[in-house]
Amino acid sequence: MPQQIELEEDEIDLSRLIARIFRRKILALVTAVICFAAAVVYLKVAPKFYETSTKFVYQSAAKQTGNLSAFAALAGISLGGSSDDGSAYMEDIIKSRDFLSQFTGREWLIADTNRTADTLSPMTLEEFWRIEIDSTINDREKFLQAGIIHRILKNKYITYMQDKKTGIITITTMFEDPKLAYEFNVAIFEELNNTLLHKMRFKASENRKFIEERLEEIKRDLKSSEEILLGFRQRNRSWNDPSIQLQESRLMRDVAINQELALQLQKQFELAKIEESKDMPLLDIIESPRRALGHSKPRSKIILAIGLAGGIIMGLMFALFYDLWITERKNIMELISKAEKELAANPTT
């Protein structure tokens, strides 16, 4: 029985709330329309952003330099870095100031949709963003470069993502112009590949130098051990003494070891020279960048949905609170009026 009474009270309260809102339905409707219109206006005036993405995988150099590592272990020396994975620090390269400084002063062919000209025109990011810096400032170019890089990083014009399972890397560029987003994405991919290729060439050059130095050292050791063995045999032509035979075996073993090291080093030296002269891309494209056909931000459907839903909720709440305020104000005025009448009817009290 008490539960039934509570349910009836809840239904009465809910019906009262609905009645209050219904009394101010025009106010609720106007509020909802205004909110939705505000969302539409925002979509019209908000800057449009276009994005372009490139998907690729990094061809690890671990397999290419594995032979060098194996030989280094044979020689008792560790080269290190044979299992180096460039993707581990690729994001740091892309977002580094040294890397991004290559693009701050570059001219881009931009067809800005906000401008009246339909033809493509070359312009820098400074001109595109209309950045104004006092020409009297010392090191204006460095100051401008730092400002552009800060804007790129702060507003996330470049995003990097790597799938941990597949290893696929996605680089997305987002700018206020679709062609700029495309051209910037292509430029980043090309420069990134060149940077990694330069790094691998440097490592290959260092490996080649190490092997070359080691090869010369082993050749000297081999020549020395052969001369020692030759001199020993010339001095000891008799094979009857077991100690002489044992010493000769040791000298022969030193020569054999040096010969094997020299042979393996010569092979690895030739491989290192080939590796150093390679000119192959390290980044294998899976999906090439494409020019955006429509803007990605702001998202029209989401903004309109938020404007509509938010407008309805705000309209209902505004209508309810407005009705409550009017009702309470009316009650207060009635109480004041009643009190004044009572005072007028009984002035002595």
C-alpha positions in Angstrom: 0.0 0.0 0.0 2.7 2.6 0.8 4.5 1.7 -2.4 1.3 2.3 -4.4 1.0 5.7 -2.7 4.6 6.6 -3.6 4.0 5.5 -7.3 0.9 7.7 -7.4 2.9 10.7 -6.0 5.7 10.2 -8.5 3.1 10.1 -11.3 1.5 13.2 -10.0 4.9 15.0 -9.8 5.9 13.9 -13.3 2.5 14.9 -14.7 3.0 18.3 -13.0 6.4 18.7 -14.5 5.1 17.9 -18.0 2.2 20.3 -17.5 4.6 23.1 -16.5 6.8 22.4 -19.6 3.7 22.2 -21.8 2.6 25.6 -20.6 5.9 27.1 -21.8 6.1 25.0 -25.0 6.7 28.0 -27.2 9.7 29.0 -25.0 11.1 25.5 -25.1 10.6 25.3 -28.9 12.3 28.7 -29.4 15.2 27.7 -27.2 15.7 24.4 -29.1 15.6 26.3 -32.4 18.1 28.9 -31.3 20.5 26.2 -30.1 20.2 24.3 -33.4 20.6 27.5 -35.4 23.7 28.3 -33.3 25.2 24.9 -34.3 24.4 25.6 -38.0 26.1 29.0 -37.7 29.1 27.5 -36.0 29.5 25.1 -38.9 29.4 28.0 -41.3 31.9 30.2 -39.6 34.2 27.6 -38.0 37.5 27.0 -39.9 37.4 23.8 -42.0 40.2 21.3 -41.6 41.1 18.6 -44.2 43.1 15.6 -43.5 45.2 13.1 -45.5 46.8 9.9 -44.3 49.6 7.6 -45.4 49.9 4.0 -44.3 53.2 2.1 -44.5 55.4 -0.3 -42.8 59.1 0.1 -41.8 61.4 -2.4 -43.4 63.6 -3.3 -40.4 67.3 -3.5 -41.0 67.6 -6.4 -38.6 67.7 -9.0 -41.3 70.1 -7.0 -43.4 72.7 -6.6 -40.7 72.2 -9.9 -38.9 75.2 -11.5 -40.7 77.4 -8.7 -39.4 76.3 -9.3 -35.9 76.9 -13.0 -36.2 80.4 -12.5 -37.5 81.1 -10.0 -34.8 80.2 -12.6 -32.2 82.6 -15.0 -33.9 85.3 -12.5 -33.7 84.5 -11.8 -30.1 83.2 -8.3 -30.7 79.6 -7.0 -30.5 78.6 -4.5 -33.1 75.3 -3.6 -31.3 72.2 -2.2 -32.9 71.6 -5.1 -35.2 68.1 -5.4 -33.9 67.5 -1.7 -34.3 63.9 -0.9 -35.1 63.4 2.5 -36.7 59.7 2.6 -35.9 60.5 2.8 -32.2 61.8 6.4 -32.6 60.0 7.4 -35.8 57.4 9.5 -34.1 60.2 11.4 -32.2 61.9 12.1 -35.6 58.7 13.4 -37.2 57.9 15.7 -34.3 61.4 16.9 -33.7 62.2 20.6 -34.4 65.1 19.7 -36.7 62.9 17.6 -38.9 60.0 20.1 -39.0 62.3 23.0 -39.7 62.7 21.6 -43.3 59.0 22.6 -44.0 58.7 26.0 -42.3 60.2 28.0 -45.1 59.1 25.8 -48.0 56.5 27.1 -50.5 53.4 25.1 -51.1 50.9 25.2 -54.0 47.7 26.0 -52.1 44.2 26.4 -53.4 42.7 27.9 -50.3 38.9 27.6 -50.3 38.6 30.8 -48.1 40.3 32.9 -50.8 38.7 34.4 -53.9 41.4 33.1 -56.3 40.7 29.7 -57.9 44.2 29.2 -59.2 47.0 27.6 -57.2 49.5 30.0 -55.8 52.8 29.2 -54.0 52.9 30.4 -50.5 54.7 29.6 -47.2 53.0 28.6 -44.0 53.7 32.1 -42.8 51.7 33.6 -45.6 49.0 31.0 -45.4 48.4 31.5 -41.7 49.0 35.3 -42.1 51.5 35.3 -39.3 52.8 38.8 -38.6 56.1 39.3 -36.9 57.9 42.5 -36.3 60.8 42.7 -38.8 63.0 44.6 -36.3 63.2 41.5 -34.0 66.6 39.9 -33.8 66.8 36.5 -35.5 63.4 37.0 -37.0 63.7 33.8 -39.1 64.5 31.6 -36.1 61.7 33.2 -34.2 59.3 32.6 -37.0 60.4 29.1 -37.5 60.0 28.3 -33.8 56.5 29.8 -33.9 55.4 27.8 -36.9 56.7 24.5 -35.4 55.0 25.3 -32.1 51.7 25.9 -33.9 52.0 22.6 -35.8 52.7 20.6 -32.7 50.3 22.4 -30.4 47.3 22.1 -32.8 48.2 18.5 -33.8 48.5 19.2 -37.5 50.5 16.0 -37.6 49.5 12.8 -35.9 51.4 9.5 -35.7 49.9 6.1 -34.9 51.2 2.5 -35.1 49.3 -0.7 -34.9 51.1 -2.8 -32.4 49.8 -6.1 -33.9 50.5 -5.5 -37.6 53.2 -2.8 -37.3 51.4 -0.6 -39.8 52.2 3.1 -39.3 49.7 5.8 -40.1 50.8 9.5 -40.5 47.9 11.9 -40.8 48.3 15.6 -41.7 45.4 18.0 -41.1 45.4 21.6 -42.4 42.9 24.3 -43.4 43.5 23.5 -47.1 43.0 20.1 -48.7 46.0 20.4 -51.1 48.3 21.6 -48.3 47.3 18.6 -46.2 48.1 16.3 -49.1 51.4 18.0 -50.1 52.6 18.2 -46.5 51.8 14.5 -46.0 53.8 13.5 -49.1 56.7 15.7 -48.1 56.8 14.2 -44.6 56.9 10.7 -46.0 59.7 11.5 -48.5 61.8 13.3 -45.9 61.3 10.6 -43.3 62.4 8.0 -45.7 65.5 10.0 -46.7 66.3 10.6 -43.0 66.1 6.9 -42.2 68.0 6.0 -45.3 70.8 8.4 -44.3 70.8 6.9 -40.9 71.2 3.4 -42.3 73.9 4.5 -44.7 75.8 6.0 -41.8 75.5 2.8 -39.8 76.5 0.8 -42.9 79.5 3.1 -43.3 80.5 2.7 -39.7 80.2 -1.1 -40.0 82.3 -1.1 -43.2 85.0 1.0 -41.5 85.0 -1.3 -38.5 85.3 -4.5 -40.7 88.0 -2.8 -42.8 90.1 -1.9 -39.8 89.6 -5.4 -38.3 90.5 -7.0 -41.6 93.8 -5.1 -41.8 94.5 -6.1 -38.2 93.8 -9.8 -38.9 95.9 -9.7 -42.1 98.8 -8.4 -40.1 98.3 -11.1 -37.4 98.1 -13.8 -40.2 101.2 -12.6 -41.8 103.0 -12.5 -38.5 101.8 -16.0 -37.5 102.8 -17.4 -40.9 106.3 -16.0 -40.5 106.6 -17.3 -37.0 105.6 -20.8 -38.2 108.0 -20.6 -41.2 110.9 -19.6 -38.9 110.0 -22.3 -36.4 110.1 -25.0 -39.1 113.3 -23.7 -40.6 115.0 -23.9 -37.1 113.5 -27.3 -36.2 113.7 -29.7 -39.1 113.7 -32.7 -36.8 110.3 -34.2 -35.9 111.5 -36.6 -33.3 111.0 -34.4 -30.2 107.3 -34.4 -29.1 107.6 -30.9 -27.5 108.6 -29.5 -30.9 105.6 -31.2 -32.6 103.3 -29.8 -29.9 104.6 -26.2 -30.3 104.3 -26.6 -34.1 100.7 -27.6 -33.7 100.0 -24.6 -31.7 101.6 -22.3 -34.3 99.6 -24.0 -37.0 96.4 -23.5 -35.1 97.1 -19.8 -34.8 97.7 -19.6 -38.5 94.4 -21.5 -39.2 92.4 -19.2 -36.9 93.8 -16.1 -38.5 93.1 -17.5 -41.9 89.5 -18.3 -41.1 89.0 -14.8 -39.5 90.6 -13.2 -42.6 88.4 -15.2 -44.9 85.2 -14.3 -43.0 86.2 -10.7 -42.6 86.8 -10.4 -46.4 83.4 -11.8 -47.1 81.7 -9.5 -44.6 83.8 -6.5 -45.9 82.3 -7.1 -49.4 78.8 -7.4 -48.0 79.3 -4.2 -46.0 80.4 -2.4 -49.2 77.3 -3.6 -50.9 75.1 -2.6 -48.0 76.7 0.9 -47.9 75.9 1.4 -51.6 72.3 0.4 -51.4 69.7 3.0 -52.3 66.4 1.4 -51.5 63.4 2.8 -49.7 63.0 1.7 -46.1 59.3 2.6 -45.9 56.9 0.3 -47.8 53.7 2.1 -48.7 50.4 0.2 -48.0 48.0 3.1 -48.7 49.1 6.2 -50.6 47.8 9.6 -49.5 44.8 11.1 -51.2 43.5 14.6 -51.4 40.5 15.0 -49.1 37.2 15.6 -50.9 35.5 17.0 -47.8 36.5 18.5 -44.5 37.1 16.3 -41.5 36.7 19.0 -38.8 34.3 20.2 -37.6 32.2 17.1 -38.0 28.9 18.3 -39.3 26.7 15.4 -38.2 28.0 15.4 -34.7 27.7 19.1 -34.3 24.2 19.2 -35.6 23.2 16.2 -33.4 24.7 17.9 -30.4 22.9 21.2 -31.3 19.6 19.4 -31.7 19.8 17.2 -28.6 21.3 20.0 -26.5 18.6 22.4 -27.7 15.8 20.1 -26.8 17.2 19.5 -23.3 18.0 23.1 -22.7 14.6 24.1 -24.0 12.8 21.7 -21.7 14.9 22.8 -18.7 14.6 26.5 -19.5 10.8 26.1 -19.9 10.5 24.2 -16.6 12.6 26.6 -14.6 10.9 29.6 -16.1 7.5 28.3 -15.2 8.7 27.5 -11.7 10.1 31.0 -11.4 6.8 32.6 -12.7 4.7 30.4 -10.4 6.8 31.2 -7.3 6.9 34.9 -8.2 3.1 34.8 -8.5 2.7 33.1 -5.2 5.0 35.6 -3.5 3.0 38.5 -5.0 -0.3 37.0 -3.8 1.1 36.6 -0.3 2.3 40.2 -0.3 -1.1 41.4 -1.6 -2.9 39.3 1.0 -0.7 40.7 3.7 -1.4 44.3 2.6 -5.1 43.7 2.5 -5.0 42.3 6.1 -3.0 45.3 7.2 -5.5 47.6 5.6 -8.5 45.8 7.1 -6.9 45.9 10.7 -4.8 49.0 10.9 -4.7 48.8 14.7 -2.9 45.4 14.7 
